[in-house]
Amino acid sequence: MAYLTDDPIDAQELVRSVMRASDGAYVLFEGVVRNHHDGKAVESIFYDAYRPMAEKEMAKIVDTVSAEFPTTAVTVVHRLGRLVVGDSSIAIVAASPHRAEAFAACRTIIDRVKQTVPIWKKERGPDGEEWVGWQGRC
Amino acid sequence: MAAMKVRLLFFAVLRDITGTGVQELALADGTTAAEVWQGLRDAHAQLAGYAQPPMIAINETYADPGAVLRDGDELAFIPPVAGG
């Protein structure tokens, strides 16, 4: 499963939704808003997305990773809107009969989400606001 | 030359620069996504330095900038993504 939400992420609920009786391990990854980026203070982040395409791209990643790690059950949820320091922006659960596949599947999902899913973030700090990744990289 | 209609979506930094989330474009048949980007650069000084378009999506799927648009397409320029 892969979806976007405007609400706080309940990671433990996500874990319960993924776990099967046959699973001996789960890996939970949460990406969290931190108070600094590139040496600058960060107070909050606004997440924007091309919603229908972002959900499609997240679903593609889940499908591909499920095929690559067939014993593993995975779910990813990404939060949008304004988040403050300490809030989770993304949560990924990978559950598997054994730990190795769960670790690998979880890591693979977050790496791919960062590459292809059309989600953007605007960081706000005492010095102003900036879209991350735009300046000089386009 | 016959005209076609394309819906152009803006997100993130591009929505800030253009001041809108969506534009309805009437384009000549054969227009490519890259040509639409060129038009945006001409219209918005903040984009002048970006000769190459960002990644593009047509109908919610990544596509080549040289892709020829079709009537009814939904086009989006995708700035560098920063999810996670």
Backbone of each chain as ProteinMPNN parsed JSONL, in Angstrom:
{"seq_chain_A": "MAYLTDDPIDAQELVRSVMRASDGAYVLFEGVVRNHHDGKAVESIFYDAYRPMAEKEMAKIVDTVSAEFPTTAVTVVHRLGRLVVGDSSIAIVAASPHRAEAFAACRTIIDRVKQTVPIWKKERGPDGEEWVGWQGRC", "coords_chain_A": {"N_chain_A": [[0.842, -1.188, 0.0], [0.404, 2.292, -0.654], [0.309, 5.659, 0.068], [-0.76, 9.138, 0.381], [-1.02, 11.584, 2.99], [-2.69, 14.14, 4.889], [-2.565, 14.296, 7.519], [-1.145, 13.739, 10.864], [1.215, 11.037, 11.091], [0.54, 7.802, 12.159], [2.634, 5.665, 13.263], [2.768, 3.218, 14.593], [0.246, 2.168, 14.183], [0.433, 1.813, 11.472], [2.362, -0.201, 11.363], [0.908, -2.288, 12.57], [-0.977, -2.679, 10.588], [0.444, -3.836, 8.578], [1.768, -6.137, 9.467], [1.948, -9.726, 9.397], [0.988, -12.975, 10.611], [3.024, -14.66, 9.973], [5.298, -13.169, 9.952], [8.507, -12.495, 11.213], [9.905, -10.283, 11.76], [9.961, -6.721, 11.637], [10.815, -3.73, 9.902], [10.774, -0.404, 10.654], [10.826, 2.689, 9.177], [11.147, 6.109, 9.743], [11.058, 9.306, 8.406], [12.102, 12.408, 9.618], [11.382, 15.782, 10.441], [14.061, 17.931, 10.772], [16.046, 20.308, 12.685], [17.818, 21.748, 11.151], [19.527, 22.462, 8.029], [21.96, 22.162, 5.601], [23.613, 23.82, 7.127], [21.909, 25.813, 7.92], [19.329, 27.132, 10.052], [16.252, 25.432, 10.605], [12.801, 25.741, 10.911], [10.277, 24.869, 10.157], [8.716, 22.777, 7.653], [7.192, 22.892, 4.498], [5.401, 20.58, 2.713], [4.762, 19.758, -0.606], [2.957, 18.282, -3.329], [2.481, 16.559, -6.446], [-0.253, 15.25, -6.424], [-1.893, 12.917, -7.478], [-0.023, 11.748, -9.228], [2.146, 11.338, -7.548], [1.157, 9.417, -5.785], [0.814, 7.344, -7.579], [3.497, 6.882, -8.37], [4.612, 6.132, -5.933], [3.172, 3.794, -5.517], [4.119, 2.273, -7.636], [6.762, 1.878, -6.807], [6.357, 0.375, -4.49], [5.193, -1.904, -5.634], [7.313, -2.829, -7.251], [9.354, -3.283, -5.367], [8.102, -5.168, -3.778], [8.078, -7.267, -5.56], [10.795, -7.702, -5.83], [11.506, -8.481, -3.303], [10.027, -10.987, -2.383], [9.045, -12.221, -0.056], [8.358, -10.255, 1.613], [6.238, -7.829, 3.155], [5.132, -4.6, 2.435], [4.606, -1.116, 3.196], [4.056, 2.315, 2.49], [3.766, 5.644, 3.586], [3.315, 9.077, 3.007], [3.434, 12.26, 4.404], [1.826, 15.424, 3.821], [1.801, 19.064, 3.571], [2.185, 21.577, 6.19], [4.826, 20.919, 8.314], [6.378, 20.617, 11.504], [9.501, 20.819, 13.37], [10.507, 17.653, 14.399], [8.231, 16.345, 13.593], [7.033, 13.506, 11.759], [7.621, 12.97, 8.373], [7.502, 10.946, 6.575], [6.693, 7.486, 6.596], [7.733, 4.15, 6.547], [7.042, 0.751, 6.399], [8.414, -2.418, 6.492], [7.837, -5.75, 6.511], [8.764, -9.087, 7.318], [9.435, -12.645, 7.174], [12.044, -13.012, 8.052], [14.794, -10.956, 9.232], [16.672, -9.811, 7.392], [15.622, -9.374, 4.798], [13.636, -7.548, 5.424], [15.034, -5.277, 6.348], [16.453, -4.661, 3.96], [14.431, -4.231, 2.059], [13.074, -2.033, 3.128], [15.048, -0.042, 3.112], [15.5, 0.135, 0.365], [13.075, 1.151, -0.542], [12.907, 3.789, 0.615], [15.122, 4.978, -0.561], [14.364, 5.003, -3.266], [12.001, 6.478, -3.249], [12.97, 9.004, -2.752], [14.14, 9.553, -5.156], [12.265, 9.541, -7.306], [9.578, 10.249, -6.728], [7.121, 12.717, -7.142], [7.325, 14.962, -5.014], [7.771, 17.843, -3.058], [9.733, 20.085, -0.978], [9.523, 22.959, 1.062], [11.572, 24.779, 2.941], [11.366, 26.519, 6.004], [12.887, 29.027, 7.869], [14.645, 31.156, 10.25], [15.877, 32.814, 8.426], [14.251, 32.975, 6.24], [12.397, 31.495, 3.455], [12.805, 28.556, 1.423], [12.718, 26.555, -1.508], [13.774, 23.294, -1.503], [16.531, 22.014, -3.256], [16.205, 23.326, -5.652], [17.724, 25.688, -6.426], [20.188, 26.308, -8.726], [20.362, 23.679, -9.579], [18.7, 22.822, -11.487]], "CA_chain_A": [[0.0, 0.0, 0.0], [1.165, 3.54, -0.738], [-0.644, 6.765, 0.023], [-0.422, 10.432, 0.957], [-1.953, 12.01, 4.042], [-2.516, 15.488, 5.428], [-2.639, 14.158, 8.978], [0.025, 13.108, 11.488], [1.354, 9.609, 10.794], [0.561, 6.892, 13.309], [3.529, 4.612, 12.77], [2.451, 1.915, 15.178], [-0.931, 1.679, 13.468], [0.937, 1.353, 10.169], [2.992, -1.509, 11.609], [-0.153, -3.299, 12.782], [-1.684, -2.94, 9.33], [1.313, -4.591, 7.658], [2.262, -7.401, 10.028], [1.225, -10.983, 9.258], [1.41, -13.923, 11.645], [4.244, -15.339, 9.52], [6.446, -12.259, 9.995], [9.336, -12.554, 12.402], [10.611, -9.01, 11.914], [9.589, -5.594, 10.782], [11.65, -2.536, 9.983], [10.006, 0.84, 10.511], [11.627, 3.885, 8.927], [10.433, 7.389, 9.727], [11.822, 10.515, 8.118], [11.65, 13.38, 10.613], [11.828, 17.159, 10.208], [15.131, 18.317, 11.701], [16.103, 21.764, 12.884], [18.902, 22.369, 10.37], [19.807, 21.915, 6.698], [23.062, 22.894, 4.972], [24.139, 24.838, 8.029], [20.908, 26.838, 8.244], [18.288, 26.69, 10.983], [14.948, 25.114, 10.016], [11.71, 25.731, 11.902], [9.184, 24.043, 9.643], [8.814, 22.428, 6.236], [5.937, 22.695, 3.787], [5.51, 19.551, 1.675], [3.816, 19.876, -1.716], [3.052, 17.104, -4.2], [1.584, 16.31, -7.573], [-0.818, 14.153, -5.629], [-2.204, 11.636, -8.135], [1.191, 11.136, -9.773], [2.982, 10.897, -6.428], [0.624, 8.138, -5.289], [1.129, 6.322, -8.599], [4.926, 6.56, -8.311], [4.825, 5.376, -4.693], [2.625, 2.451, -5.721], [5.063, 1.553, -8.516], [7.906, 1.481, -5.983], [5.906, -0.721, -3.626], [5.029, -3.093, -6.479], [8.623, -3.312, -7.674], [10.08, -3.809, -4.205], [7.419, -6.408, -3.383], [8.523, -8.317, -6.481], [12.213, -7.972, -5.567], [11.584, -9.137, -1.988], [8.68, -11.569, -2.395], [8.543, -12.651, 1.254], [8.211, -9.053, 2.43], [5.059, -6.97, 3.005], [5.604, -3.223, 2.624], [3.666, 0.002, 3.079], [4.691, 3.624, 2.638], [2.853, 6.789, 3.663], [4.018, 10.358, 3.051], [2.574, 13.354, 4.869], [1.968, 16.696, 3.11], [1.392, 20.252, 4.328], [3.238, 22.171, 7.015], [5.294, 20.083, 9.417], [7.364, 21.288, 12.349], [10.619, 19.991, 13.822], [10.08, 16.491, 15.175], [7.147, 15.628, 12.905], [7.423, 12.528, 10.735], [7.129, 13.287, 7.033], [7.294, 9.698, 5.846], [6.9, 6.248, 7.348], [7.789, 2.948, 5.715], [7.126, -0.496, 7.155], [8.704, -3.634, 5.734], [7.745, -6.903, 7.408], [9.243, -10.278, 6.623], [9.7, -13.736, 8.108], [13.395, -12.842, 8.607], [15.13, -9.534, 9.277], [17.514, -9.287, 6.313], [14.774, -8.863, 3.719], [12.906, -6.38, 5.906], [15.977, -4.151, 6.289], [16.794, -4.333, 2.572], [13.257, -3.691, 1.364], [12.792, -0.701, 3.685], [16.084, 0.852, 2.595], [15.277, 0.311, -1.071], [11.913, 2.02, -0.749], [13.187, 5.199, 0.906], [16.049, 5.484, -1.578], [13.653, 5.254, -4.532], [11.049, 7.579, -3.041], [13.705, 10.266, -2.861], [14.576, 9.762, -6.541], [11.27, 9.631, -8.379], [8.202, 10.643, -6.368], [7.008, 14.181, -7.245], [7.034, 15.647, -3.754], [8.756, 18.915, -2.862], [9.648, 20.69, 0.341], [9.958, 24.342, 1.219], [12.026, 24.928, 4.324], [11.223, 27.854, 6.58], [13.729, 29.273, 9.029], [14.737, 32.588, 10.587], [16.384, 33.582, 7.288], [13.295, 32.99, 5.138], [11.917, 30.22, 2.937], [13.477, 28.118, 0.198], [12.429, 25.214, -2.032], [14.997, 22.491, -1.441], [16.96, 21.351, -4.482], [15.934, 24.09, -6.884], [18.748, 26.64, -6.836], [21.405, 25.874, -9.397], [20.413, 22.251, -9.887], [17.732, 22.463, -12.516]], "C_chain_A": [[0.881, 1.243, 0.0], [0.181, 4.687, -0.821], [-0.073, 8.025, 0.661], [-1.437, 10.754, 2.046], [-1.657, 13.451, 4.431], [-2.46, 15.474, 6.953], [-1.348, 13.573, 9.547], [0.02, 11.595, 11.228], [1.388, 8.822, 12.101], [1.359, 5.649, 12.908], [3.165, 3.242, 13.337], [1.207, 1.306, 14.537], [-0.517, 1.123, 12.1], [1.569, -0.035, 10.312], [1.923, -2.592, 11.758], [-0.852, -3.656, 11.481], [-0.875, -3.815, 8.38], [1.6, -5.996, 8.163], [1.316, -8.579, 9.795], [1.761, -11.952, 10.323], [2.723, -14.606, 11.274], [5.479, -14.453, 9.615], [7.187, -12.372, 11.315], [10.055, -11.25, 12.66], [9.889, -7.931, 11.124], [10.613, -4.5, 10.979], [10.74, -1.355, 9.728], [10.987, 1.978, 10.3], [10.713, 5.092, 9.004], [11.428, 8.488, 9.384], [11.238, 11.634, 8.951], [12.197, 14.759, 10.261], [12.866, 17.528, 11.252], [15.292, 19.829, 11.688], [17.233, 22.454, 12.123], [19.01, 21.699, 9.008], [20.878, 22.779, 6.061], [23.538, 24.064, 5.829], [23.155, 25.927, 8.417], [19.846, 26.267, 9.179], [16.977, 26.477, 10.237], [13.917, 25.056, 11.138], [10.549, 24.854, 11.461], [9.431, 23.766, 8.164], [7.409, 22.281, 5.679], [6.172, 21.676, 2.676], [4.387, 19.714, 0.669], [3.986, 18.642, -2.595], [2.136, 17.243, -5.394], [0.843, 15.048, -7.148], [-1.106, 12.865, -6.406], [-0.957, 10.946, -8.681], [2.081, 10.613, -8.65], [2.477, 9.555, -5.893], [0.892, 7.019, -6.283], [2.595, 5.898, -8.5], [5.251, 5.772, -7.042], [4.311, 3.945, -4.853], [3.531, 1.618, -6.615], [6.246, 1.032, -7.707], [7.523, 0.297, -5.104], [5.762, -2.013, -4.438], [6.382, -3.693, -6.851], [9.373, -3.953, -6.514], [9.42, -5.1, -3.704], [7.843, -7.564, -4.278], [9.98, -8.701, -6.214], [12.41, -8.72, -4.246], [10.247, -9.832, -1.731], [8.17, -12.033, -1.039], [8.155, -11.459, 2.134], [6.906, -8.313, 2.125], [5.473, -5.539, 3.322], [4.462, -2.222, 2.477], [4.454, 1.294, 3.252], [3.615, 4.704, 2.668], [3.693, 8.057, 3.766], [3.031, 11.439, 3.464], [2.87, 14.625, 4.079], [1.474, 17.842, 4.0], [2.532, 20.773, 5.181], [3.562, 21.309, 8.22], [6.344, 20.854, 10.211], [8.428, 20.286, 12.798], [10.1, 18.868, 14.722], [8.948, 15.72, 14.534], [7.724, 14.619, 11.912], [6.788, 12.9, 9.409], [6.82, 12.025, 6.244], [7.48, 8.533, 6.818], [6.813, 5.079, 6.377], [7.88, 1.754, 6.653], [7.414, -1.622, 6.169], [8.725, -4.788, 6.729], [8.069, -8.171, 6.633], [9.434, -11.404, 7.637], [11.065, -13.592, 8.781], [13.88, -11.416, 8.38], [15.849, -9.002, 8.04], [16.668, -8.667, 5.198], [14.031, -7.599, 4.154], [13.801, -5.135, 5.879], [16.193, -3.707, 4.843], [15.611, -3.69, 1.851], [12.958, -2.27, 1.836], [13.778, 0.325, 3.119], [15.871, 1.155, 1.113], [14.123, 1.278, -1.324], [12.268, 3.483, -0.483], [14.145, 5.784, -0.14], [15.31, 5.837, -2.865], [12.633, 6.375, -4.396], [11.757, 8.917, -3.257], [14.119, 10.569, -4.293], [13.444, 10.129, -7.489], [9.909, 10.19, -7.988], [8.085, 12.172, -6.371], [6.436, 14.83, -5.983], [8.152, 16.67, -3.554], [8.624, 19.479, -1.459], [10.237, 22.086, 0.346], [10.305, 24.526, 2.688], [11.863, 26.376, 4.784], [12.097, 27.958, 7.823], [13.802, 30.751, 9.302], [15.191, 33.442, 9.407], [15.412, 33.632, 6.114], [12.928, 31.586, 4.682], [12.656, 29.851, 1.659], [13.015, 26.725, -0.199], [13.722, 24.427, -2.118], [15.278, 21.871, -2.81], [16.821, 22.163, -5.748], [17.134, 24.92, -7.331], [19.949, 25.96, -7.483], [21.441, 24.412, -9.808], [19.535, 21.878, -11.072], [18.412, 22.489, -13.892]], "O_chain_A": [[1.966, 1.247, 0.58], [-0.692, 4.693, -1.688], [0.934, 7.996, 1.369], [-2.565, 10.261, 2.027], [-0.525, 13.922, 4.319], [-2.323, 16.519, 7.59], [-0.551, 12.985, 8.816], [-1.035, 10.965, 11.156], [2.151, 9.129, 13.017], [0.831, 4.718, 12.3], [3.246, 2.231, 12.639], [1.115, 0.09, 14.366], [-1.041, 0.109, 11.638], [1.341, -0.923, 9.49], [2.015, -3.663, 11.159], [-1.272, -4.797, 11.287], [-1.431, -4.457, 7.488], [1.669, -6.94, 7.377], [0.1, -8.481, 9.957], [2.852, -11.759, 10.859], [3.451, -15.076, 12.149], [6.594, -14.924, 9.387], [6.586, -12.35, 12.389], [10.746, -11.114, 13.67], [9.289, -8.194, 10.082], [11.201, -4.349, 12.05], [10.029, -1.303, 8.725], [11.868, 2.213, 11.127], [9.636, 5.106, 8.408], [12.497, 8.59, 9.987], [10.02, 11.805, 8.996], [13.345, 14.886, 9.834], [12.61, 17.457, 12.454], [14.765, 20.53, 10.824], [17.569, 23.603, 12.409], [18.642, 20.536, 8.839], [20.727, 23.998, 5.986], [23.825, 25.149, 5.324], [23.502, 26.855, 9.147], [19.506, 25.086, 9.112], [16.632, 27.25, 9.344], [14.127, 24.416, 12.168], [9.917, 24.181, 12.276], [10.24, 24.428, 7.515], [6.546, 21.644, 6.283], [7.023, 21.873, 1.809], [3.214, 19.797, 1.034], [5.052, 18.026, -2.599], [1.137, 17.961, -5.349], [1.252, 13.931, -7.466], [-0.604, 11.808, -6.024], [-0.836, 9.723, -8.615], [2.701, 9.559, -8.789], [3.27, 8.665, -5.585], [1.165, 5.884, -5.892], [2.906, 4.708, -8.54], [6.069, 4.853, -7.071], [4.939, 2.997, -4.38], [3.701, 0.418, -6.398], [6.682, -0.105, -7.889], [8.277, -0.669, -4.989], [6.161, -3.085, -3.983], [6.577, -4.906, -6.777], [9.954, -5.029, -6.656], [10.109, -6.017, -3.257], [7.957, -8.702, -3.821], [10.36, -9.865, -6.349], [13.357, -9.491, -4.091], [9.426, -9.336, -0.959], [6.964, -12.224, -0.881], [7.683, -11.634, 3.257], [6.519, -8.188, 0.963], [6.093, -5.286, 4.355], [3.497, -2.445, 1.746], [5.391, 1.367, 4.047], [2.672, 4.68, 1.877], [4.664, 8.108, 4.521], [1.924, 11.518, 2.932], [4.016, 14.881, 3.709], [0.829, 17.628, 5.026], [3.698, 20.46, 4.938], [2.694, 21.006, 9.039], [7.103, 21.645, 9.652], [8.277, 19.076, 12.63], [9.356, 19.106, 15.674], [8.714, 14.562, 14.883], [8.769, 14.854, 11.305], [5.579, 13.117, 9.321], [5.975, 12.036, 5.349], [8.305, 8.584, 7.73], [5.942, 5.028, 5.509], [8.687, 1.739, 7.582], [6.744, -1.757, 5.145], [9.522, -4.803, 7.666], [7.707, -8.32, 5.466], [9.579, -11.142, 8.831], [11.24, -13.994, 9.932], [13.434, -10.744, 7.45], [15.651, -7.843, 7.675], [16.965, -7.574, 4.716], [13.822, -6.689, 3.352], [13.374, -4.068, 5.438], [16.124, -2.516, 4.539], [15.78, -2.716, 1.117], [12.625, -1.402, 1.028], [13.388, 1.416, 2.704], [16.042, 2.29, 0.669], [14.194, 2.12, -2.218], [11.945, 4.341, -1.306], [14.001, 6.935, -0.552], [15.6, 6.86, -3.486], [12.427, 7.142, -5.338], [11.208, 9.836, -3.866], [14.417, 11.718, -4.618], [13.638, 10.946, -8.388], [9.146, 10.578, -8.873], [8.852, 12.852, -5.689], [5.26, 15.185, -5.903], [9.319, 16.402, -3.84], [7.573, 19.38, -0.826], [11.273, 22.364, -0.259], [9.443, 24.439, 3.562], [12.177, 27.32, 4.059], [12.057, 27.102, 8.707], [13.1, 31.534, 8.661], [14.932, 34.645, 9.374], [15.707, 34.261, 5.098], [13.117, 30.612, 5.411], [13.081, 30.725, 0.903], [12.925, 25.825, 0.637], [14.674, 24.875, -2.758], [14.396, 21.285, -3.438], [17.27, 21.737, -6.812], [17.522, 24.86, -8.497], [20.631, 25.144, -6.863], [22.452, 23.948, -10.336], [19.613, 20.766, -11.595], [17.767, 22.215, -14.904]]}, "seq_chain_B": "MAAMKVRLLFFAVLRDITGTGVQELALADGTTAAEVWQGLRDAHAQLAGYAQPPMIAINETYADPGAVLRDGDELAFIPPVAGG", "coords_chain_B": {"N_chain_B": [[-2.569, 26.082, -39.063], [-3.748, 23.582, -36.971], [-5.179, 24.004, -33.72], [-4.47, 22.84, -30.415], [-5.545, 21.848, -27.139], [-3.918, 22.049, -24.053], [-3.395, 21.168, -20.713], [-1.594, 22.773, -18.292], [0.269, 22.17, -15.469], [1.461, 23.55, -12.392], [3.822, 23.189, -9.804], [5.164, 23.563, -6.474], [8.201, 25.312, -6.538], [7.773, 26.297, -9.066], [5.105, 26.991, -9.115], [5.163, 29.116, -7.347], [6.737, 30.916, -8.814], [5.286, 31.34, -11.199], [2.884, 32.082, -10.191], [0.518, 30.725, -10.287], [-1.457, 27.697, -10.271], [-2.33, 26.276, -12.412], [-2.554, 26.331, -15.964], [-4.383, 26.845, -18.927], [-3.506, 25.928, -22.076], [-3.416, 26.917, -25.482], [-2.172, 25.376, -28.165], [-0.081, 24.983, -31.077], [-0.414, 22.219, -33.282], [1.905, 19.581, -32.895], [3.59, 20.766, -31.09], [6.155, 20.561, -28.632], [6.967, 19.402, -25.279], [9.329, 20.583, -24.416], [9.323, 22.931, -25.889], [7.218, 24.29, -24.737], [8.345, 24.75, -22.265], [10.356, 26.523, -23.025], [8.79, 28.719, -23.676], [7.869, 29.413, -21.14], [10.241, 30.243, -19.971], [10.719, 32.523, -21.453], [8.66, 34.081, -20.51], [9.047, 34.378, -17.798], [11.388, 35.838, -15.867], [12.83, 34.691, -13.808], [13.279, 32.144, -14.599], [15.029, 32.242, -16.617], [17.675, 31.394, -16.53], [17.529, 28.685, -16.68], [18.058, 26.673, -18.974], [17.621, 24.049, -19.73], [14.744, 22.041, -19.42], [13.155, 21.026, -16.308], [12.562, 17.681, -15.083], [9.844, 16.167, -16.836], [6.308, 15.533, -16.862], [3.749, 13.826, -18.501], [0.375, 13.453, -18.48], [0.525, 12.347, -15.898], [2.728, 10.68, -15.962], [6.22, 10.137, -16.217], [8.01, 11.651, -18.892], [9.745, 12.196, -22.043], [11.457, 15.268, -22.687], [11.318, 16.018, -25.337], [8.966, 15.032, -26.203], [6.057, 14.998, -28.189], [3.192, 16.917, -27.721], [-0.291, 16.151, -27.144], [-3.729, 16.776, -27.978], [-5.667, 17.617, -25.174], [-3.873, 16.674, -23.313], [-2.311, 16.508, -20.053], [0.134, 18.393, -18.776], [3.093, 18.581, -16.836], [5.773, 20.263, -15.335], [8.44, 19.015, -13.541], [10.041, 19.989, -10.834], [13.285, 19.457, -9.205], [12.894, 16.632, -7.215], [12.034, 16.239, -3.73], [11.184, 14.526, -1.732], [10.509, 12.471, 1.196]], "CA_chain_B": [[-2.223, 24.939, -38.211], [-4.828, 23.335, -35.989], [-4.796, 24.237, -32.33], [-4.878, 21.822, -29.434], [-5.556, 22.367, -25.776], [-3.111, 21.304, -23.09], [-3.503, 21.689, -19.35], [-0.242, 22.852, -17.734], [0.223, 22.25, -14.004], [2.669, 24.046, -11.721], [3.971, 22.792, -8.41], [6.339, 23.978, -5.708], [8.846, 26.576, -6.906], [7.212, 26.811, -10.319], [3.842, 27.659, -8.785], [5.528, 30.418, -6.771], [7.264, 31.802, -9.858], [4.248, 31.701, -12.172], [1.757, 32.643, -9.473], [-0.698, 29.969, -10.557], [-1.304, 26.247, -10.215], [-2.737, 25.637, -13.673], [-2.81, 27.18, -17.137], [-4.906, 26.153, -20.104], [-2.738, 26.423, -23.217], [-3.813, 26.57, -26.846], [-0.879, 25.189, -28.822], [-0.096, 24.447, -32.44], [-0.124, 20.785, -33.382], [3.328, 19.278, -33.008], [4.357, 21.419, -30.021], [6.763, 19.641, -27.665], [7.058, 19.872, -23.903], [10.489, 21.474, -24.321], [8.934, 24.23, -26.448], [6.401, 24.948, -23.716], [9.306, 25.238, -21.263], [10.987, 27.717, -23.593], [7.816, 29.801, -23.526], [7.866, 29.826, -19.729], [11.477, 31.0, -19.732], [10.542, 33.854, -22.043], [7.653, 34.826, -19.757], [9.414, 34.548, -16.388], [12.826, 36.106, -15.806], [13.496, 33.808, -12.839], [13.579, 30.864, -15.248], [15.888, 32.488, -17.774], [18.923, 30.649, -16.4], [17.297, 27.233, -16.747], [17.875, 26.357, -20.387], [17.031, 22.712, -19.821], [13.583, 21.891, -18.542], [13.259, 19.982, -15.293], [11.859, 16.493, -15.56], [8.469, 16.484, -17.205], [5.32, 14.455, -16.803], [2.563, 13.968, -19.34], [-0.696, 12.588, -17.965], [0.966, 11.72, -14.632], [3.805, 9.724, -16.201], [7.431, 10.795, -16.701], [8.138, 11.59, -20.344], [10.902, 12.869, -22.604], [11.135, 16.675, -23.005], [11.021, 16.15, -26.765], [7.683, 14.389, -26.51], [5.05, 15.853, -28.829], [1.95, 16.95, -26.933], [-1.534, 15.833, -27.849], [-4.907, 17.484, -27.475], [-6.209, 17.079, -23.933], [-2.822, 16.23, -22.397], [-1.987, 17.246, -18.848], [1.599, 18.518, -18.746], [3.643, 19.177, -15.615], [7.226, 20.3, -15.172], [8.709, 18.457, -12.216], [11.312, 20.457, -10.265], [13.977, 18.377, -8.491], [12.011, 16.148, -6.145], [12.669, 16.319, -2.407], [10.357, 13.814, -0.767], [11.185, 11.694, 2.233]], "C_chain_B": [[-3.294, 24.758, -37.123], [-4.308, 23.544, -34.574], [-5.24, 23.062, -31.467], [-4.821, 22.459, -28.046], [-4.783, 21.438, -24.854], [-3.251, 21.992, -21.737], [-2.117, 21.624, -18.716], [-0.324, 23.078, -16.226], [1.553, 22.741, -13.444], [2.667, 23.615, -10.262], [5.199, 23.476, -7.815], [6.91, 25.292, -6.241], [8.231, 27.149, -8.18], [5.842, 27.466, -10.096], [4.122, 29.037, -8.173], [5.949, 31.395, -7.868], [6.163, 32.259, -10.807], [3.026, 32.313, -11.504], [0.445, 31.917, -9.728], [-0.414, 28.471, -10.472], [-1.603, 25.572, -11.534], [-2.948, 26.689, -14.746], [-3.389, 26.311, -18.233], [-4.208, 26.759, -21.318], [-3.416, 26.013, -24.522], [-2.528, 26.542, -27.665], [-1.068, 24.679, -30.246], [0.177, 22.947, -32.392], [1.381, 20.582, -33.538], [4.177, 19.93, -31.931], [4.895, 20.377, -29.043], [6.755, 20.259, -26.269], [8.216, 20.864, -23.758], [10.156, 22.864, -24.872], [8.04, 24.997, -25.471], [7.317, 25.527, -22.629], [9.983, 26.513, -21.747], [10.061, 28.931, -23.453], [7.754, 30.317, -22.1], [9.101, 30.651, -19.407], [11.357, 32.408, -20.291], [9.627, 34.72, -21.173], [8.095, 35.156, -18.332], [10.933, 34.653, -16.258], [13.541, 35.146, -14.855], [13.871, 32.453, -13.436], [14.594, 31.014, -16.377], [17.15, 31.643, -17.735], [18.768, 29.152, -16.576], [16.988, 26.815, -18.179], [17.218, 24.995, -20.562], [15.815, 22.635, -18.911], [13.89, 20.913, -17.429], [12.677, 18.697, -15.88], [10.427, 16.885, -15.913], [7.586, 15.255, -17.053], [4.173, 14.801, -17.737], [1.545, 12.951, -18.853], [-0.193, 11.709, -16.809], [2.022, 10.639, -14.817], [5.022, 10.49, -16.719], [7.579, 10.586, -18.204], [9.381, 12.357, -20.769], [10.533, 14.318, -22.941], [10.798, 16.886, -24.48], [9.683, 15.561, -27.167], [6.719, 15.409, -27.112], [3.749, 15.749, -28.039], [0.743, 16.649, -27.809], [-2.696, 16.562, -27.188], [-5.432, 16.802, -26.207], [-5.166, 16.612, -22.938], [-2.761, 17.116, -21.151], [-0.467, 17.211, -18.705], [2.024, 19.133, -17.424], [5.163, 19.163, -15.703], [7.52, 19.946, -13.722], [10.044, 18.999, -11.723], [11.995, 19.305, -9.52], [13.162, 17.927, -7.276], [12.774, 16.106, -4.822], [11.802, 15.64, -1.356], [11.199, 13.054, 0.243], [11.295, 12.464, 3.521]], "O_chain_B": [[-3.674, 25.716, -36.45], [-3.14, 23.288, -34.281], [-6.235, 22.392, -31.745], [-4.144, 23.463, -27.823], [-4.963, 20.22, -24.867], [-3.229, 23.218, -21.632], [-1.53, 20.547, -18.613], [-0.915, 24.055, -15.766], [2.623, 22.398, -13.946], [1.644, 23.672, -9.581], [6.119, 23.898, -8.516], [6.182, 26.274, -6.381], [8.178, 28.368, -8.347], [5.472, 28.394, -10.816], [3.409, 30.002, -8.447], [5.56, 32.563, -7.849], [6.109, 33.431, -11.178], [2.225, 32.982, -12.157], [-0.625, 32.439, -9.416], [0.732, 28.039, -10.588], [-1.189, 24.436, -11.765], [-3.448, 27.783, -14.483], [-2.945, 25.183, -18.448], [-4.305, 27.962, -21.559], [-3.925, 24.899, -24.646], [-1.873, 27.57, -27.837], [-2.067, 24.039, -30.574], [0.927, 22.476, -31.538], [2.044, 21.343, -34.244], [5.378, 19.671, -31.863], [4.194, 19.436, -28.67], [6.565, 21.464, -26.101], [8.092, 21.868, -23.056], [10.662, 23.866, -24.365], [8.11, 26.224, -25.398], [7.1, 26.635, -22.139], [10.164, 27.462, -20.984], [10.513, 30.034, -23.146], [7.605, 31.518, -21.874], [9.03, 31.634, -18.669], [11.832, 33.369, -19.686], [9.794, 35.938, -21.106], [7.586, 36.097, -17.724], [11.662, 33.692, -16.503], [14.711, 34.821, -15.059], [14.669, 31.709, -12.866], [14.973, 30.031, -17.015], [17.647, 31.219, -18.778], [19.759, 28.424, -16.617], [15.831, 26.626, -18.554], [16.366, 24.811, -21.432], [15.848, 23.105, -17.773], [14.773, 20.066, -17.567], [12.34, 18.654, -17.063], [9.875, 17.829, -15.347], [8.044, 14.114, -17.107], [3.689, 15.933, -17.755], [1.811, 11.749, -18.816], [-0.451, 10.506, -16.757], [2.202, 9.783, -13.951], [4.888, 11.383, -17.556], [7.314, 9.503, -18.726], [9.992, 13.071, -19.974], [9.431, 14.579, -23.423], [10.08, 17.823, -24.83], [9.312, 15.59, -28.34], [6.582, 16.527, -26.616], [3.271, 14.658, -27.732], [0.75, 16.857, -29.023], [-2.65, 16.913, -26.009], [-5.617, 15.586, -26.168], [-5.513, 16.196, -21.833], [-3.106, 18.297, -21.185], [0.135, 16.151, -18.537], [1.406, 20.082, -16.942], [5.762, 18.164, -16.101], [6.927, 20.503, -12.797], [11.091, 18.515, -12.154], [11.359, 18.291, -9.235], [12.792, 18.735, -6.424], [13.996, 15.958, -4.798], [11.695, 16.117, -0.226], [12.426, 13.002, 0.153], [11.839, 11.955, 4.5]]}, "name": "protein", "num_of_chains": 2, "seq": "MAYLTDDPIDAQELVRSVMRASDGAYVLFEGVVRNHHDGKAVESIFYDAYRPMAEKEMAKIVDTVSAEFPTTAVTVVHRLGRLVVGDSSIAIVAASPHRAEAFAACRTIIDRVKQTVPIWKKERGPDGEEWVGWQGRCMAAMKVRLLFFAVLRDITGTGVQELALADGTTAAEVWQGLRDAHAQLAGYAQPPMIAINETYADPGAVLRDGDELAFIPPVAGG"}
